[in-house]
Amino acid sequence: MENSHDIKTLNSLIETTLDSADGYAEAAKDAKSQSLISLFRERSTERKQVASTLQQRVLLLGAEPEKDGTVLASAHRVFVNLRASLTSNDNKAVVDEVERGEDHIKAKFEDAMKDKEVSPDTKAVITDVYTSVRNGHDQMRDIKHTFHE
């Protein structure tokens, strides 16, 4: 299949993005601040929209898109939940873990945008949705810094 590298790259990004959406949904359950709960829910919805855009591109390329996140991310969320429950400042622990996940997704998208084997049309789709990923990352980084000042 001539588009196989694009499909593989997109499906990997879809998994990571769905992991991020699930992570935000879990963070909303763990957060103690209403403003963080609302923010995490919004970001979860945004990530689902990003995944949907990437899934549409995979379909356009004639393949079956990923529909689920990774098993490893599910295990990580269990650890995050345990860690948050053992920490005295739950919001800080939750924000730290969300920001760590944001570093991961941002790096994955940046790697895909630098990949010389990805077609220009697929790269354009990835670059377009990257704005949302970068904004989410930067926002979580800024929130994390407020907890660590």
Phi and psi in radians as a Rosetta constraint file:
Dihedral C 1 N 2 CA 2 C 2 CIRCULARHARMONIC -1.188 0.35
Dihedral N 2 CA 2 C 2 N 3 CIRCULARHARMONIC -0.442 0.35
Dihedral C 2 N 3 CA 3 C 3 CIRCULARHARMONIC -1.670 0.35
Dihedral N 3 CA 3 C 3 N 4 CIRCULARHARMONIC 0.239 0.35
Dihedral C 3 N 4 CA 4 C 4 CIRCULARHARMONIC -1.056 0.35
Dihedral N 4 CA 4 C 4 N 5 CIRCULARHARMONIC -0.659 0.35
Dihedral C 4 N 5 CA 5 C 5 CIRCULARHARMONIC -1.174 0.35
Dihedral N 5 CA 5 C 5 N 6 CIRCULARHARMONIC -0.737 0.35
Dihedral C 5 N 6 CA 6 C 6 CIRCULARHARMONIC -1.046 0.35
Dihedral N 6 CA 6 C 6 N 7 CIRCULARHARMONIC -0.793 0.35
Dihedral C 6 N 7 CA 7 C 7 CIRCULARHARMONIC -1.105 0.35
Dihedral N 7 CA 7 C 7 N 8 CIRCULARHARMONIC -0.792 0.35
Dihedral C 7 N 8 CA 8 C 8 CIRCULARHARMONIC -1.073 0.35
Dihedral N 8 CA 8 C 8 N 9 CIRCULARHARMONIC -0.778 0.35
Dihedral C 8 N 9 CA 9 C 9 CIRCULARHARMONIC -1.104 0.35
Dihedral N 9 CA 9 C 9 N 10 CIRCULARHARMONIC -0.823 0.35
Dihedral C 9 N 10 CA 10 C 10 CIRCULARHARMONIC -1.092 0.35
Dihedral N 10 CA 10 C 10 N 11 CIRCULARHARMONIC -0.774 0.35
Dihedral C 10 N 11 CA 11 C 11 CIRCULARHARMONIC -1.117 0.35
Dihedral N 11 CA 11 C 11 N 12 CIRCULARHARMONIC -0.618 0.35
Dihedral C 11 N 12 CA 12 C 12 CIRCULARHARMONIC -1.128 0.35
Dihedral N 12 CA 12 C 12 N 13 CIRCULARHARMONIC -0.744 0.35
Dihedral C 12 N 13 CA 13 C 13 CIRCULARHARMONIC -1.147 0.35
Dihedral N 13 CA 13 C 13 N 14 CIRCULARHARMONIC -0.648 0.35
Dihedral C 13 N 14 CA 14 C 14 CIRCULARHARMONIC -1.076 0.35
Dihedral N 14 CA 14 C 14 N 15 CIRCULARHARMONIC -0.838 0.35
Dihedral C 14 N 15 CA 15 C 15 CIRCULARHARMONIC -0.999 0.35
Dihedral N 15 CA 15 C 15 N 16 CIRCULARHARMONIC -0.830 0.35
Dihedral C 15 N 16 CA 16 C 16 CIRCULARHARMONIC -1.111 0.35
Dihedral N 16 CA 16 C 16 N 17 CIRCULARHARMONIC -0.688 0.35
Dihedral C 16 N 17 CA 17 C 17 CIRCULARHARMONIC -1.213 0.35
Dihedral N 17 CA 17 C 17 N 18 CIRCULARHARMONIC -0.692 0.35
Dihedral C 17 N 18 CA 18 C 18 CIRCULARHARMONIC -1.165 0.35
Dihedral N 18 CA 18 C 18 N 19 CIRCULARHARMONIC -0.648 0.35
Dihedral C 18 N 19 CA 19 C 19 CIRCULARHARMONIC -1.023 0.35
Dihedral N 19 CA 19 C 19 N 20 CIRCULARHARMONIC -0.749 0.35
Dihedral C 19 N 20 CA 20 C 20 CIRCULARHARMONIC -1.120 0.35
Dihedral N 20 CA 20 C 20 N 21 CIRCULARHARMONIC -0.763 0.35
Dihedral C 20 N 21 CA 21 C 21 CIRCULARHARMONIC -1.047 0.35
Dihedral N 21 CA 21 C 21 N 22 CIRCULARHARMONIC -0.778 0.35
Dihedral C 21 N 22 CA 22 C 22 CIRCULARHARMONIC -1.134 0.35
Dihedral N 22 CA 22 C 22 N 23 CIRCULARHARMONIC -0.685 0.35
Dihedral C 22 N 23 CA 23 C 23 CIRCULARHARMONIC -1.093 0.35
Dihedral N 23 CA 23 C 23 N 24 CIRCULARHARMONIC -0.726 0.35
Dihedral C 23 N 24 CA 24 C 24 CIRCULARHARMONIC -1.138 0.35
Dihedral N 24 CA 24 C 24 N 25 CIRCULARHARMONIC -0.694 0.35
Dihedral C 24 N 25 CA 25 C 25 CIRCULARHARMONIC -1.092 0.35
Dihedral N 25 CA 25 C 25 N 26 CIRCULARHARMONIC -0.737 0.35
Dihedral C 25 N 26 CA 26 C 26 CIRCULARHARMONIC -1.147 0.35
Dihedral N 26 CA 26 C 26 N 27 CIRCULARHARMONIC -0.715 0.35
Dihedral C 26 N 27 CA 27 C 27 CIRCULARHARMONIC -1.087 0.35
Dihedral N 27 CA 27 C 27 N 28 CIRCULARHARMONIC -0.631 0.35
Dihedral C 27 N 28 CA 28 C 28 CIRCULARHARMONIC -1.096 0.35
Dihedral N 28 CA 28 C 28 N 29 CIRCULARHARMONIC -0.613 0.35
Dihedral C 28 N 29 CA 29 C 29 CIRCULARHARMONIC -1.236 0.35
Dihedral N 29 CA 29 C 29 N 30 CIRCULARHARMONIC -0.562 0.35
Dihedral C 29 N 30 CA 30 C 30 CIRCULARHARMONIC -1.536 0.35
Dihedral N 30 CA 30 C 30 N 31 CIRCULARHARMONIC -0.421 0.35
Dihedral C 30 N 31 CA 31 C 31 CIRCULARHARMONIC -1.186 0.35
Dihedral N 31 CA 31 C 31 N 32 CIRCULARHARMONIC 2.617 0.35
Dihedral C 31 N 32 CA 32 C 32 CIRCULARHARMONIC -1.813 0.35
Dihedral N 32 CA 32 C 32 N 33 CIRCULARHARMONIC -0.231 0.35
Dihedral C 32 N 33 CA 33 C 33 CIRCULARHARMONIC -1.712 0.35
Dihedral N 33 CA 33 C 33 N 34 CIRCULARHARMONIC 2.278 0.35
Dihedral C 33 N 34 CA 34 C 34 CIRCULARHARMONIC -1.072 0.35
Dihedral N 34 CA 34 C 34 N 35 CIRCULARHARMONIC -0.632 0.35
Dihedral C 34 N 35 CA 35 C 35 CIRCULARHARMONIC -1.150 0.35
Dihedral N 35 CA 35 C 35 N 36 CIRCULARHARMONIC -0.681 0.35
Dihedral C 35 N 36 CA 36 C 36 CIRCULARHARMONIC -1.205 0.35
Dihedral N 36 CA 36 C 36 N 37 CIRCULARHARMONIC -0.697 0.35
Dihedral C 36 N 37 CA 37 C 37 CIRCULARHARMONIC -1.007 0.35
Dihedral N 37 CA 37 C 37 N 38 CIRCULARHARMONIC -0.840 0.35
Dihedral C 37 N 38 CA 38 C 38 CIRCULARHARMONIC -1.095 0.35
Dihedral N 38 CA 38 C 38 N 39 CIRCULARHARMONIC -0.776 0.35
Dihedral C 38 N 39 CA 39 C 39 CIRCULARHARMONIC -1.076 0.35
Dihedral N 39 CA 39 C 39 N 40 CIRCULARHARMONIC -0.814 0.35
Dihedral C 39 N 40 CA 40 C 40 CIRCULARHARMONIC -1.108 0.35
Dihedral N 40 CA 40 C 40 N 41 CIRCULARHARMONIC -0.674 0.35
Dihedral C 40 N 41 CA 41 C 41 CIRCULARHARMONIC -1.127 0.35
Dihedral N 41 CA 41 C 41 N 42 CIRCULARHARMONIC -0.742 0.35
Dihedral C 41 N 42 CA 42 C 42 CIRCULARHARMONIC -1.075 0.35
Dihedral N 42 CA 42 C 42 N 43 CIRCULARHARMONIC -0.790 0.35
Dihedral C 42 N 43 CA 43 C 43 CIRCULARHARMONIC -1.136 0.35
Dihedral N 43 CA 43 C 43 N 44 CIRCULARHARMONIC -0.634 0.35
Dihedral C 43 N 44 CA 44 C 44 CIRCULARHARMONIC -1.062 0.35
Dihedral N 44 CA 44 C 44 N 45 CIRCULARHARMONIC -0.802 0.35
Dihedral C 44 N 45 CA 45 C 45 CIRCULARHARMONIC -1.099 0.35
Dihedral N 45 CA 45 C 45 N 46 CIRCULARHARMONIC -0.746 0.35
Dihedral C 45 N 46 CA 46 C 46 CIRCULARHARMONIC -1.044 0.35
Dihedral N 46 CA 46 C 46 N 47 CIRCULARHARMONIC -0.772 0.35
Dihedral C 46 N 47 CA 47 C 47 CIRCULARHARMONIC -1.136 0.35
Dihedral N 47 CA 47 C 47 N 48 CIRCULARHARMONIC -0.623 0.35
Dihedral C 47 N 48 CA 48 C 48 CIRCULARHARMONIC -1.117 0.35
Dihedral N 48 CA 48 C 48 N 49 CIRCULARHARMONIC -0.632 0.35
Dihedral C 48 N 49 CA 49 C 49 CIRCULARHARMONIC -1.173 0.35
Dihedral N 49 CA 49 C 49 N 50 CIRCULARHARMONIC -0.706 0.35
Dihedral C 49 N 50 CA 50 C 50 CIRCULARHARMONIC -1.068 0.35
Dihedral N 50 CA 50 C 50 N 51 CIRCULARHARMONIC -0.815 0.35
Dihedral C 50 N 51 CA 51 C 51 CIRCULARHARMONIC -1.039 0.35
Dihedral N 51 CA 51 C 51 N 52 CIRCULARHARMONIC -0.720 0.35
Dihedral C 51 N 52 CA 52 C 52 CIRCULARHARMONIC -1.081 0.35
Dihedral N 52 CA 52 C 52 N 53 CIRCULARHARMONIC -0.724 0.35
Dihedral C 52 N 53 CA 53 C 53 CIRCULARHARMONIC -1.080 0.35
Dihedral N 53 CA 53 C 53 N 54 CIRCULARHARMONIC -0.774 0.35
Dihedral C 53 N 54 CA 54 C 54 CIRCULARHARMONIC -1.159 0.35
Dihedral N 54 CA 54 C 54 N 55 CIRCULARHARMONIC -0.668 0.35
Dihedral C 54 N 55 CA 55 C 55 CIRCULARHARMONIC -1.100 0.35
Dihedral N 55 CA 55 C 55 N 56 CIRCULARHARMONIC -0.676 0.35
Dihedral C 55 N 56 CA 56 C 56 CIRCULARHARMONIC -1.088 0.35
Dihedral N 56 CA 56 C 56 N 57 CIRCULARHARMONIC -0.668 0.35
Dihedral C 56 N 57 CA 57 C 57 CIRCULARHARMONIC -1.140 0.35
Dihedral N 57 CA 57 C 57 N 58 CIRCULARHARMONIC -0.730 0.35
Dihedral C 57 N 58 CA 58 C 58 CIRCULARHARMONIC -1.075 0.35
Dihedral N 58 CA 58 C 58 N 59 CIRCULARHARMONIC -0.762 0.35
Dihedral C 58 N 59 CA 59 C 59 CIRCULARHARMONIC -1.060 0.35
Dihedral N 59 CA 59 C 59 N 60 CIRCULARHARMONIC -0.731 0.35
Dihedral C 59 N 60 CA 60 C 60 CIRCULARHARMONIC -1.080 0.35
Dihedral N 60 CA 60 C 60 N 61 CIRCULARHARMONIC -0.541 0.35
Dihedral C 60 N 61 CA 61 C 61 CIRCULARHARMONIC -1.427 0.35
Dihedral N 61 CA 61 C 61 N 62 CIRCULARHARMONIC -0.014 0.35
Dihedral C 61 N 62 CA 62 C 62 CIRCULARHARMONIC 1.525 0.35
Dihedral N 62 CA 62 C 62 N 63 CIRCULARHARMONIC 0.399 0.35
Dihedral C 62 N 63 CA 63 C 63 CIRCULARHARMONIC -2.195 0.35
Dihedral N 63 CA 63 C 63 N 64 CIRCULARHARMONIC 3.021 0.35
Dihedral C 63 N 64 CA 64 C 64 CIRCULARHARMONIC -1.611 0.35
Dihedral N 64 CA 64 C 64 N 65 CIRCULARHARMONIC 2.104 0.35
Dihedral C 64 N 65 CA 65 C 65 CIRCULARHARMONIC -1.368 0.35
Dihedral N 65 CA 65 C 65 N 66 CIRCULARHARMONIC 2.698 0.35
Dihedral C 65 N 66 CA 66 C 66 CIRCULARHARMONIC -1.078 0.35
Dihedral N 66 CA 66 C 66 N 67 CIRCULARHARMONIC 2.542 0.35
Dihedral C 66 N 67 CA 67 C 67 CIRCULARHARMONIC -2.111 0.35
Dihedral N 67 CA 67 C 67 N 68 CIRCULARHARMONIC -0.139 0.35
Dihedral C 67 N 68 CA 68 C 68 CIRCULARHARMONIC -2.297 0.35
Dihedral N 68 CA 68 C 68 N 69 CIRCULARHARMONIC 2.796 0.35
Dihedral C 68 N 69 CA 69 C 69 CIRCULARHARMONIC -1.377 0.35
Dihedral N 69 CA 69 C 69 N 70 CIRCULARHARMONIC -2.918 0.35
Dihedral C 69 N 70 CA 70 C 70 CIRCULARHARMONIC -1.673 0.35
Dihedral N 70 CA 70 C 70 N 71 CIRCULARHARMONIC 2.721 0.35
Dihedral C 70 N 71 CA 71 C 71 CIRCULARHARMONIC -1.145 0.35
Dihedral N 71 CA 71 C 71 N 72 CIRCULARHARMONIC -0.661 0.35
Dihedral C 71 N 72 CA 72 C 72 CIRCULARHARMONIC -1.035 0.35
Dihedral N 72 CA 72 C 72 N 73 CIRCULARHARMONIC -0.703 0.35
Dihedral C 72 N 73 CA 73 C 73 CIRCULARHARMONIC -1.152 0.35
Dihedral N 73 CA 73 C 73 N 74 CIRCULARHARMONIC -0.645 0.35
Dihedral C 73 N 74 CA 74 C 74 CIRCULARHARMONIC -1.074 0.35
Dihedral N 74 CA 74 C 74 N 75 CIRCULARHARMONIC -0.741 0.35
Dihedral C 74 N 75 CA 75 C 75 CIRCULARHARMONIC -1.137 0.35
Dihedral N 75 CA 75 C 75 N 76 CIRCULARHARMONIC -0.680 0.35
Dihedral C 75 N 76 CA 76 C 76 CIRCULARHARMONIC -1.106 0.35
Dihedral N 76 CA 76 C 76 N 77 CIRCULARHARMONIC -0.693 0.35
Dihedral C 76 N 77 CA 77 C 77 CIRCULARHARMONIC -1.104 0.35
Dihedral N 77 CA 77 C 77 N 78 CIRCULARHARMONIC -0.627 0.35
Dihedral C 77 N 78 CA 78 C 78 CIRCULARHARMONIC -1.086 0.35
Dihedral N 78 CA 78 C 78 N 79 CIRCULARHARMONIC -0.762 0.35
Dihedral C 78 N 79 CA 79 C 79 CIRCULARHARMONIC -1.097 0.35
Dihedral N 79 CA 79 C 79 N 80 CIRCULARHARMONIC -0.767 0.35
Dihedral C 79 N 80 CA 80 C 80 CIRCULARHARMONIC -1.039 0.35
Dihedral N 80 CA 80 C 80 N 81 CIRCULARHARMONIC -0.772 0.35
Dihedral C 80 N 81 CA 81 C 81 CIRCULARHARMONIC -1.087 0.35
Dihedral N 81 CA 81 C 81 N 82 CIRCULARHARMONIC -0.744 0.35
Dihedral C 81 N 82 CA 82 C 82 CIRCULARHARMONIC -1.122 0.35
Dihedral N 82 CA 82 C 82 N 83 CIRCULARHARMONIC -0.798 0.35
Dihedral C 82 N 83 CA 83 C 83 CIRCULARHARMONIC -1.076 0.35
Dihedral N 83 CA 83 C 83 N 84 CIRCULARHARMONIC -0.767 0.35
Dihedral C 83 N 84 CA 84 C 84 CIRCULARHARMONIC -1.107 0.35
Dihedral N 84 CA 84 C 84 N 85 CIRCULARHARMONIC -0.646 0.35
Dihedral C 84 N 85 CA 85 C 85 CIRCULARHARMONIC -1.226 0.35
Dihedral N 85 CA 85 C 85 N 86 CIRCULARHARMONIC -0.392 0.35
Dihedral C 85 N 86 CA 86 C 86 CIRCULARHARMONIC -1.648 0.35
Dihedral N 86 CA 86 C 86 N 87 CIRCULARHARMONIC -0.094 0.35
Dihedral C 86 N 87 CA 87 C 87 CIRCULARHARMONIC -1.724 0.35
Dihedral N 87 CA 87 C 87 N 88 CIRCULARHARMONIC 2.467 0.35
Dihedral C 87 N 88 CA 88 C 88 CIRCULARHARMONIC -1.247 0.35
Dihedral N 88 CA 88 C 88 N 89 CIRCULARHARMONIC -0.582 0.35
Dihedral C 88 N 89 CA 89 C 89 CIRCULARHARMONIC -1.867 0.35
Dihedral N 89 CA 89 C 89 N 90 CIRCULARHARMONIC 1.499 0.35
Dihedral C 89 N 90 CA 90 C 90 CIRCULARHARMONIC -1.002 0.35
Dihedral N 90 CA 90 C 90 N 91 CIRCULARHARMONIC -0.778 0.35
Dihedral C 90 N 91 CA 91 C 91 CIRCULARHARMONIC -1.039 0.35
Dihedral N 91 CA 91 C 91 N 92 CIRCULARHARMONIC -0.722 0.35
Dihedral C 91 N 92 CA 92 C 92 CIRCULARHARMONIC -1.100 0.35
Dihedral N 92 CA 92 C 92 N 93 CIRCULARHARMONIC -0.807 0.35
Dihedral C 92 N 93 CA 93 C 93 CIRCULARHARMONIC -1.099 0.35
Dihedral N 93 CA 93 C 93 N 94 CIRCULARHARMONIC -0.735 0.35
Dihedral C 93 N 94 CA 94 C 94 CIRCULARHARMONIC -1.131 0.35
Dihedral N 94 CA 94 C 94 N 95 CIRCULARHARMONIC -0.811 0.35
Dihedral C 94 N 95 CA 95 C 95 CIRCULARHARMONIC -1.089 0.35
Dihedral N 95 CA 95 C 95 N 96 CIRCULARHARMONIC -0.712 0.35
Dihedral C 95 N 96 CA 96 C 96 CIRCULARHARMONIC -1.024 0.35
Dihedral N 96 CA 96 C 96 N 97 CIRCULARHARMONIC -0.779 0.35
Dihedral C 96 N 97 CA 97 C 97 CIRCULARHARMONIC -1.215 0.35
Dihedral N 97 CA 97 C 97 N 98 CIRCULARHARMONIC -0.693 0.35
Dihedral C 97 N 98 CA 98 C 98 CIRCULARHARMONIC -1.097 0.35
Dihedral N 98 CA 98 C 98 N 99 CIRCULARHARMONIC -0.758 0.35
Dihedral C 98 N 99 CA 99 C 99 CIRCULARHARMONIC -1.137 0.35
Dihedral N 99 CA 99 C 99 N 100 CIRCULARHARMONIC -0.630 0.35
Dihedral C 99 N 100 CA 100 C 100 CIRCULARHARMONIC -1.080 0.35
Dihedral N 100 CA 100 C 100 N 101 CIRCULARHARMONIC -0.749 0.35
Dihedral C 100 N 101 CA 101 C 101 CIRCULARHARMONIC -1.110 0.35
Dihedral N 101 CA 101 C 101 N 102 CIRCULARHARMONIC -0.620 0.35
Dihedral C 101 N 102 CA 102 C 102 CIRCULARHARMONIC -1.140 0.35
Dihedral N 102 CA 102 C 102 N 103 CIRCULARHARMONIC -0.668 0.35
Dihedral C 102 N 103 CA 103 C 103 CIRCULARHARMONIC -1.040 0.35
Dihedral N 103 CA 103 C 103 N 104 CIRCULARHARMONIC -0.723 0.35
Dihedral C 103 N 104 CA 104 C 104 CIRCULARHARMONIC -1.133 0.35
Dihedral N 104 CA 104 C 104 N 105 CIRCULARHARMONIC -0.868 0.35
Dihedral C 104 N 105 CA 105 C 105 CIRCULARHARMONIC -1.177 0.35
Dihedral N 105 CA 105 C 105 N 106 CIRCULARHARMONIC -0.671 0.35
Dihedral C 105 N 106 CA 106 C 106 CIRCULARHARMONIC -1.070 0.35
Dihedral N 106 CA 106 C 106 N 107 CIRCULARHARMONIC -0.789 0.35
Dihedral C 106 N 107 CA 107 C 107 CIRCULARHARMONIC -1.092 0.35
Dihedral N 107 CA 107 C 107 N 108 CIRCULARHARMONIC -0.710 0.35
Dihedral C 107 N 108 CA 108 C 108 CIRCULARHARMONIC -1.075 0.35
Dihedral N 108 CA 108 C 108 N 109 CIRCULARHARMONIC -0.772 0.35
Dihedral C 108 N 109 CA 109 C 109 CIRCULARHARMONIC -1.165 0.35
Dihedral N 109 CA 109 C 109 N 110 CIRCULARHARMONIC -0.705 0.35
Dihedral C 109 N 110 CA 110 C 110 CIRCULARHARMONIC -1.129 0.35
Dihedral N 110 CA 110 C 110 N 111 CIRCULARHARMONIC -0.694 0.35
Dihedral C 110 N 111 CA 111 C 111 CIRCULARHARMONIC -1.074 0.35
Dihedral N 111 CA 111 C 111 N 112 CIRCULARHARMONIC -0.745 0.35
Dihedral C 111 N 112 CA 112 C 112 CIRCULARHARMONIC -1.128 0.35
Dihedral N 112 CA 112 C 112 N 113 CIRCULARHARMONIC -0.663 0.35
Dihedral C 112 N 113 CA 113 C 113 CIRCULARHARMONIC -1.223 0.35
Dihedral N 113 CA 113 C 113 N 114 CIRCULARHARMONIC -0.436 0.35
Dihedral C 113 N 114 CA 114 C 114 CIRCULARHARMONIC -1.531 0.35
Dihedral N 114 CA 114 C 114 N 115 CIRCULARHARMONIC -0.235 0.35
Dihedral C 114 N 115 CA 115 C 115 CIRCULARHARMONIC -1.146 0.35
Dihedral N 115 CA 115 C 115 N 116 CIRCULARHARMONIC 2.023 0.35
Dihedral C 115 N 116 CA 116 C 116 CIRCULARHARMONIC -1.233 0.35
Dihedral N 116 CA 116 C 116 N 117 CIRCULARHARMONIC -0.319 0.35
Dihedral C 116 N 117 CA 117 C 117 CIRCULARHARMONIC -1.491 0.35
Dihedral N 117 CA 117 C 117 N 118 CIRCULARHARMONIC -0.239 0.35
Dihedral C 117 N 118 CA 118 C 118 CIRCULARHARMONIC -1.344 0.35
Dihedral N 118 CA 118 C 118 N 119 CIRCULARHARMONIC 2.324 0.35
Dihedral C 118 N 119 CA 119 C 119 CIRCULARHARMONIC -1.127 0.35
Dihedral N 119 CA 119 C 119 N 120 CIRCULARHARMONIC 2.691 0.35
Dihedral C 119 N 120 CA 120 C 120 CIRCULARHARMONIC -1.007 0.35
Dihedral N 120 CA 120 C 120 N 121 CIRCULARHARMONIC -0.671 0.35
Dihedral C 120 N 121 CA 121 C 121 CIRCULARHARMONIC -1.159 0.35
Dihedral N 121 CA 121 C 121 N 122 CIRCULARHARMONIC -0.745 0.35
Dihedral C 121 N 122 CA 122 C 122 CIRCULARHARMONIC -1.193 0.35
Dihedral N 122 CA 122 C 122 N 123 CIRCULARHARMONIC -0.713 0.35
Dihedral C 122 N 123 CA 123 C 123 CIRCULARHARMONIC -1.057 0.35
Dihedral N 123 CA 123 C 123 N 124 CIRCULARHARMONIC -0.631 0.35
Dihedral C 123 N 124 CA 124 C 124 CIRCULARHARMONIC -1.109 0.35
Dihedral N 124 CA 124 C 124 N 125 CIRCULARHARMONIC -0.700 0.35
Dihedral C 124 N 125 CA 125 C 125 CIRCULARHARMONIC -1.139 0.35
Dihedral N 125 CA 125 C 125 N 126 CIRCULARHARMONIC -0.794 0.35
Dihedral C 125 N 126 CA 126 C 126 CIRCULARHARMONIC -1.080 0.35
Dihedral N 126 CA 126 C 126 N 127 CIRCULARHARMONIC -0.787 0.35
Dihedral C 126 N 127 CA 127 C 127 CIRCULARHARMONIC -1.104 0.35
Dihedral N 127 CA 127 C 127 N 128 CIRCULARHARMONIC -0.674 0.35
Dihedral C 127 N 128 CA 128 C 128 CIRCULARHARMONIC -1.094 0.35
Dihedral N 128 CA 128 C 128 N 129 CIRCULARHARMONIC -0.810 0.35
Dihedral C 128 N 129 CA 129 C 129 CIRCULARHARMONIC -1.382 0.35
Dihedral N 129 CA 129 C 129 N 130 CIRCULARHARMONIC -0.287 0.35
Dihedral C 129 N 130 CA 130 C 130 CIRCULARHARMONIC -1.049 0.35
Dihedral N 130 CA 130 C 130 N 131 CIRCULARHARMONIC -0.531 0.35
Dihedral C 130 N 131 CA 131 C 131 CIRCULARHARMONIC -0.958 0.35
Dihedral N 131 CA 131 C 131 N 132 CIRCULARHARMONIC -0.779 0.35
Dihedral C 131 N 132 CA 132 C 132 CIRCULARHARMONIC -1.120 0.35
Dihedral N 132 CA 132 C 132 N 133 CIRCULARHARMONIC -0.735 0.35
Dihedral C 132 N 133 CA 133 C 133 CIRCULARHARMONIC -1.107 0.35
Dihedral N 133 CA 133 C 133 N 134 CIRCULARHARMONIC -0.827 0.35
Dihedral C 133 N 134 CA 134 C 134 CIRCULARHARMONIC -1.094 0.35
Dihedral N 134 CA 134 C 134 N 135 CIRCULARHARMONIC -0.749 0.35
Dihedral C 134 N 135 CA 135 C 135 CIRCULARHARMONIC -1.075 0.35
Dihedral N 135 CA 135 C 135 N 136 CIRCULARHARMONIC -0.729 0.35
Dihedral C 135 N 136 CA 136 C 136 CIRCULARHARMONIC -1.097 0.35
Dihedral N 136 CA 136 C 136 N 137 CIRCULARHARMONIC -0.765 0.35
Dihedral C 136 N 137 CA 137 C 137 CIRCULARHARMONIC -1.048 0.35
Dihedral N 137 CA 137 C 137 N 138 CIRCULARHARMONIC -0.876 0.35
Dihedral C 137 N 138 CA 138 C 138 CIRCULARHARMONIC -1.113 0.35
Dihedral N 138 CA 138 C 138 N 139 CIRCULARHARMONIC -0.668 0.35
Dihedral C 138 N 139 CA 139 C 139 CIRCULARHARMONIC -1.131 0.35
Dihedral N 139 CA 139 C 139 N 140 CIRCULARHARMONIC -0.785 0.35
Dihedral C 139 N 140 CA 140 C 140 CIRCULARHARMONIC -1.153 0.35
Dihedral N 140 CA 140 C 140 N 141 CIRCULARHARMONIC -0.668 0.35
Dihedral C 140 N 141 CA 141 C 141 CIRCULARHARMONIC -1.036 0.35
Dihedral N 141 CA 141 C 141 N 142 CIRCULARHARMONIC -0.791 0.35
Dihedral C 141 N 142 CA 142 C 142 CIRCULARHARMONIC -1.138 0.35
Dihedral N 142 CA 142 C 142 N 143 CIRCULARHARMONIC -0.715 0.35
Dihedral C 142 N 143 CA 143 C 143 CIRCULARHARMONIC -1.135 0.35
Dihedral N 143 CA 143 C 143 N 144 CIRCULARHARMONIC -0.730 0.35
Dihedral C 143 N 144 CA 144 C 144 CIRCULARHARMONIC -1.025 0.35
Dihedral N 144 CA 144 C 144 N 145 CIRCULARHARMONIC -0.734 0.35
Dihedral C 144 N 145 CA 145 C 145 CIRCULARHARMONIC -1.105 0.35
Dihedral N 145 CA 145 C 145 N 146 CIRCULARHARMONIC -0.556 0.35
Dihedral C 145 N 146 CA 146 C 146 CIRCULARHARMONIC -1.171 0.35
Dihedral N 146 CA 146 C 146 N 147 CIRCULARHARMONIC -0.519 0.35
Dihedral C 146 N 147 CA 147 C 147 CIRCULARHARMONIC -1.370 0.35
Dihedral N 147 CA 147 C 147 N 148 CIRCULARHARMONIC -0.337 0.35
Dihedral C 147 N 148 CA 148 C 148 CIRCULARHARMONIC -1.898 0.35
Dihedral N 148 CA 148 C 148 N 149 CIRCULARHARMONIC 0.197 0.35
